[in-house]
Amino acid sequence: MELAKDELKQALLNATTCDIQHDGWTCGTCFFHISPELNNQDWQAVLLIRGDYSRDELDNLPEDIGASVTKVIGLCEV
């Protein structure tokens, strides 16, 4: 998961140029401007991976977090 974390963080930075959140992560506003295909489940997957919250604290995680991360990274590359 650490590799996906680094790849996700870099993809978000490349797509948004935003690194205002802790440890250089993209903020939610910039995240949602990447694509209208992104939704709250995708954002919650990012929050989980970047370490903001535990699974128990998030109420709308996607069933397949890996697929969500792949989706986000793919949309960042468009």
Buried (B, 14 or more C-beta within 10 A) or exposed (E): EEEBBEBBBEBBBEBBEBBEBEEEBBBBEBBBBBBEEBBBBBBBBBBBBBEBEEEEEBEEBBEEBEEBBBBBBEBBEE
